[in-house]
Amino acid sequence: MVASPQPAARLQWLFGAMAMPRGWRAGAGPMIAAAVLILIVLSALLAPLIVPHDPMSMDALQRLKGPSETYPLGTDAYGRDLLSRVVTGGRISLFIGIGAAVVSVLIGLLIGLVSGFFRLADAIIMRIMDSLMAIPSILLAIALVALNGPSIWSVMSAITIPEIPRVVRLVRSVVLSAREEPYVEAAIALGSSMPKILWQHLMPNTLAPLIVQGTYICASAILTEAILSFLGAGVSTEIPTWGNIMAEGRVYFQLKPSLIFWPGLMLSLCILSINLLGDTARDMLDPRLKKRER
């Protein structure tokens, strides 16, 4: 009796052995990046349950202590446990990074669909997008935070606004090429409504590049938040983030370099992991790279 091919097909779909690009099969880099990122995300989500001390609790008698059984990474200038602050700081940094990526992709998708399909709206929208892109993103973010005051939402909006034009241009370029396809022209000839054409025929073409772009925006947003906090223009210093921890520790860098090393290491590992996964997603979703691989 010949065995049914369905179980084998399901296993092939689950593991994706035949569909994986060479980057996944040849090296363990993406797998390690995924494992590191999952570990960072889980530790941030479970921070209230796993940290040994309250990250906001101060103890003047324990200032700038070295690693010990009570404080595995030592303490900062205010006697706060450094390990608890580094783990907890990842929550805000990841929240801002993921939030900025999701919001900028959604808004950019809507504007890009309209800009790419309607020629009259395209001329107006793209001039606005070009104006926003002409301003350095970090300067625009600092200006917006200065106007709205330091808070999580003001920092997220300050990071999101400069990223929207890049998403708009990406979606617009995809729509400009897709709207000339026969199936789109057929849908127009059959009298399909504009929302149906945009969402059912054009929007699916943008998903693959948007997934890749979203990973890069997330990594860039986490880094920008750290830069703003390090410059004193980010989240309130009372809230632990990787940028705030490094900003407070720079004064004591010569005395205790670990105040910058540990949050900087977590920041670097997080951004590197996201970028590696973004590169791998690009390799998997880009048909031109698949053709070269064959």
Sequence and secondary structure as in RCSB ss.txt:
>XXXX:A:sequence
MVASPQPAARLQWLFGAMAMPRGWRAGAGPMIAAAVLILIVLSALLAPLIVPHDPMSMDALQRLKGPSETYPLGT
DAYGRDLLSRVVTGGRISLFIGIGAAVVSVLIGLLIGLVSGFFRLADAIIMRIMDSLMAIPSILLAIALVALNGP
SIWSVMSAITIPEIPRVVRLVRSVVLSAREEPYVEAAIALGSSMPKILWQHLMPNTLAPLIVQGTYICASAILTE
AILSFLGAGVSTEIPTWGNIMAEGRVYFQLKPSLIFWPGLMLSLCILSINLLGDTARDMLDPRLKKRER
>XXXX:A:secstr
    SHHHHHHHHHH TTT  HHHHH SHHHHHHHHHHHHHHHHHTHHHH SS TT   GGGTT    SSSTT B
 TTS BHHHHHHHHHHHHHHHHHHHHHHHHHHHHHHHHHHHH HHHHHHHHHHHHHHHHS HHHHHHHHHHHH S
SHHHHHHHHHHHHHHHHHHHHHHHHHHHTTSHHHHHHHHTT  HHHIIIIIIHHHHHHHHHHHHHHHHHHHHHHH
HHHHHTT SS TTS  HHHHHHHHGGGTTT THHHHHHHHHHHHHHHHHHHHHHHHHHHH HHHHHHH 
